[in-house]
């Protein structure tokens, strides 16, 4: 099936810059790219492939872009993609999302710990290939899989801070003041040996969520989802499993990357901001392969591959040499590490949230202690008043008896 619209783009960030990759489905690999201001004066972006096609990106930037620095776009027409980089208005600020209205980390190249972890296991129906009944499996037989999606939480998070929902199409987690997480549930289309296709199905009515502890010992929201799919016989088992493991058939819609946009973002970040990203040796295997293909293409076109590394933002992190020119030196990561910066910023945000919750708890504990102390004083005063009243009554009764 066609990719979801969100799968046509991806983005990433360094301490100084934001990088976006877009798949262009137009025949001429051209696009209308426009930047503007919203009615509230916030910066906007719109990217639409030429030929009257729907916009792939269209919205208000969730964080500030430096208006005084021109961004820069690259078109790779042989791959039907484009990339561009933008300067952050506040270098060092960690962006949580690209556009307003999006959930945290949607289509972002993750630099630190992932925002969620997905695990899948067959728990019912016919067993995998080693089971004796597999050979006699009927065409209509189904498999029941348990899919676990874990979203890590801060250490101080309690039930009152967390809300989670399961709908027919998406999972959501909200941590007040910290996290807005949402991911779609993808119906994965599987192609069988005889040419027919079938879809996986998540039975949300028999799915649930709970606050738990993940394998690393962290608090998390754990979704436990019931997924059904057509059963595979012995000869098709491996082929079906390989399909389920493809980038384009990942369980969550925003994680699926059939057009390899996340790999392209990784290449774009190394090419345009390598000095503040990471060494080339640390690129993913897929990104390195894509980068080599881009370099070979430049050479075939008679252009030096080094020209891909030109960046309009380099003066944000590089010092000019003796003749005033900026030199892209090193193999990446020699000025700053985006991963180290990202993890430090995320840790600081978590610590700030945890400290705020701890302070709130301490204030609540003091309030309760003060209320208990006040109640105790009030009870003691009431007891003293009652005793004094009884004493007066006893004296008055004794006086009446004497009279």
Number of C-alpha atoms within 10 A of each C-alpha: 5 6 14 13 12 17 23 22 25 26 27 24 30 28 25 22 27 21 26 25 27 28 23 25 18 16 11 12 19 19 24 13 15 11 13 13 12 13 7 6 9 14 20 19 16 16 18 21 21 18 14 10 13 12 16 19 18 16 19 21 19 17 18 16 20 15 12 8 13 12 18 15 14 13 17 16 13 9 11 16 23 21 23 19 26 21 25 22 16 14 15 14 18 20 21 18 20 25 20 13 12 16 19 19 22 21 25 23 19 17 16 14 12 11 15 14 13 14 11 15 11 16 15 13 15 21 17 19 16 9 10 11 13 18 13 10 15 13 10 8 13 16 18 22 19 19 21 17 21 24 22 22 23 18 13 16 18 13 9 8 13 15 13 18 13 17 12 11 14 15 18 17 20 18 18 13 8 15 17 18 19 20 20 16 19 21 18 20 16 19 14 14 10 6 7 8 11 13 14 19 17 22 13 16 11 10 16 14 17 13 19 16 15 15 7 7 9 14 20 20 23 23 25 19 21 21 22 19 19 20 22 26 21 16 12 13 14 14 14 17 12 10 16 17 11 12 14 20 21 20 23 20 22 22 20 22 23 17 17 20 26 28 23 27 27 29 26 26 29 24 21 23 32 29 25 26 30 24 16 18 10 12 17 13 11 14 22 18 13 17 22 13 12 18 17 15 16 17 13 11 10 9 13 13 16 12 11 17 15 14 17 16 19 20 12 12 15 16 12 12 9 7 6 8 11 16 13 18 11 12 13 22 19 14 15 18 18 23 20 14 20 22 15 14 16 15 13 12 15 17 15 13 19 16 13 13 16 14 12 12 13 12 12 12 12 12 12 12 12 12 12 12 12 12 12 12 12 12 12 12 12 12 12 12 12 12 12 12 12 12 12 12 12 12 12 11 11 11 10 9 8 6 5
